[in-house]
């Protein structure tokens, strides 16, 4: 038999070959034109109702892209939407990068090979909680430049980049009229939010940007989101939590929703946002109900801010965004499943939605209840639907946040839960209600990762099998210098701006000067019983203050005042201020002026002779950390540091580099590093930056005990994680790991404990669902003909419960099953007074040993355990890994 290593590499090779074959051999599209009218985008001469999934290619690895695109398509997406990240593609002026995570062409071709369209948001300003909003920092240094206004230097650089992207897409035959997937482009991004700050220059800039984009010959429509004064030739679009009330600025344009914020980003020291899927589905259904035609989830997959790409200030490395596909590429259930059902129903309604040329029929059903009917003929909602109406779909909305309401339409009565929309693809049968979730709930388990093959001890080698990186003998350290560490430091009069010095090559900039203290000062402080203090008018994001090599204090915030008491000694004292950025500002006007570091005056107060203004003193500057700029995180640069064995009595130790090696966990589960024991810093695995880490704790209050989906959502509603660190686990893509001897390097500024670090694997372990026998028929039944050639009678079709494990997993056990009157919820189910004894055997036969299964929820399946009683089915199951042999066989 093949050993694990051989099987591992064979499996990886097969997966990569399969992905490459798909990319090369799969056809994309026959060439087609894209246009639009007042109702919708028109693809190849046909109006379309389109669902789009937001995925940002640099927030995943190329090896992850095929799975993410495939899961988006399975979830009902027609389109993938992404920004184009200028600072990733042009890191130095005139030097372009389209490799690795920035291989935009490969990403676009993968989208097309999966039969999906692509919405490319070139911007080139993206916001996106991305470092500097996507602008390259070198752009600040262009003489005379002002960003995003009628400024010639900026417009020249912007046009050059946008033109390069459009030309590259043309060269690669990626536009729809070339047989490629690109159907939409975007120029600028949410400029309407800041346009007023630029006065007439902003107005002229909008016109210029539109004309410039159209001049490039892309020959697909261009979009400007949140731009009410978008020119007639550009489609203005909506971003927000709700866009059902949005109307474009011209009757000739369709209603597009470019960003449905189905989650929110997290900031260090903050709570974790969560948006209930019932509300998200309500918002989407309302958008299509009221005339919308293109909808994009921001984000469908959020991913990870690897390296130093996170925006600022203070945004986390994780960009999970509570998305339908989580940061690791696993389905977030029930969000993914419930929205998939919604998308299927919208597709069932598409013939009716595109048939209505103007507004749908509007019917007031109650004080807070309304219907919109799309049909190819006249209908009277007070009587039964005429037989000659072949196309008709209805949306029934209850906007009341508290009460269920029964409404009557077409001679039928429908009960609408609060804050919900019922969708009737045939104007008769309810196929879906946004508040009734039939999708499974997946409970992800985080476990210690075991090594991929039997561990053999060796110097400096670590085994995650032993429960963590806890053996001091496995660790080496390198102490970082405080202050100047190289000959390339320089001295200047006064306080220099942080970004002008670092050019964002590092988060760190040292400011150093000397302060003389007289004997009289010492006597004065002793007599008064006080300490002198340093004051800094304004800092962002972090400042650490050292006196004579010792840390005096730290503060973090956005342009906050700092007052720090100091212990000074007679004679000259070395004062060092370490300024740190934690993601450059990514939103707002005048980004080029925002900068970072220290602003205003720096003074010593409490001196005998009065305050001393240090602002005009001689300051010595040092960019970065020694280990960082010597790249000691790189496996090829280990000789650049004098590593020494870690001593237990040296912990915790601030401003210290740590390194160790470890084996990859067995199996194919997604991997993360738990850095909850560390302070603040950065981490690398095999030379790849997995991001900044910081163990800031969220406030203890502000997280509700239960989350009520009803009512308007905002990012502070339904938050979680109170009293816990905002982030402790950091994603390591499997493709960055080798079976053994993986190099982990950490830089910790504040003094953590690396011996408590652990390697974690993520997977769905528990799956559960509960469904009533009166739930809607399976959506597949809408397209199944009966023996006479007509449609299946939906009211005689039983609902189906669908259950699934992650890819490569199988259902190993049914831990609960009851058809009858079960109570409780996931991981808390219990059997009620009514229970079919066949429940467990039926569920086991249908599901055990499979990756996914379905169970008909009916008396026919289980028998009737209690006649005349309304029954439900509750199932809970466990998922486990398939065998290595099975995985290999399925890949061949």
Secondary structure, DSSP 8 states (H G I E B T S, - for coil): ---HHHHHHHHHHHHHHHHHHHHHH--------EEE-SS-EEETTEEE-EEEEEE-GGGS-HHHHHHHHHHHHHTT-SEEEEE--HHHH-SBTTB---SGGG-HHHHHHHHHHTT-EEEEEEES---TTBGGGG--GGGGGSTT--TTSS-HHHHHHHHHHHHHHHHHHHHTT-BGGGTSSEEEEEESSSGGGTGGGGTHHHHHHHHHHHHHHHTT---SEEEEET-TT--TTSEEEEEES--TT---SSTTS--EEEEEESS---BTTS-B----HHHHHHHHHHHHHTT--EEEEEEEE--B--TT-B-BTTB-SB--TT-SB-TTS-B-TTHHHHHHHHHHHHHHHHHHHHH-SS--EEEEEETTEEEEEEESS---TTS---TT---EEEEEEE--SS--EEEEETTEEEEE-SSEEEEETTSSS--EETT---S-EEEEEEEE--BSS-----TTEE-GGGSSS--GGG-EEEE--SS--STT-EEEES---HHHHHTTS-SEEEEEEEEEE-HHHHHHHHHHT---EEEEEEEEEEEEEEETTEEEEEEEEEEEEEEEE----SEEEEEEEEEE-SS-B-SSS-HHHH--EEEEEEEEES-TT--EE-TTSEEEEEES-HHHHTTTTSGGGGGGS--EE--GGG-S-SSEEEEEEE--BSSS-EEEEE-TT--EEEEEETTEEEEEEE--B--SS---SS----S---TTTT-B-TTSBS--EEEE-GGG--SS-EEEEEEESS---GGG-EEEEEEEEEEEEEEETTS---GGGGG-B-TTSSB--GGGS--EEEEE--TTEEEEEEEEEEEES-BS-TT--B--SSB-TTHHHHHHHHHTTSSEEEEE-SHHHH--SSTTS--EEEEEEEEEE--HHHHHHHH-
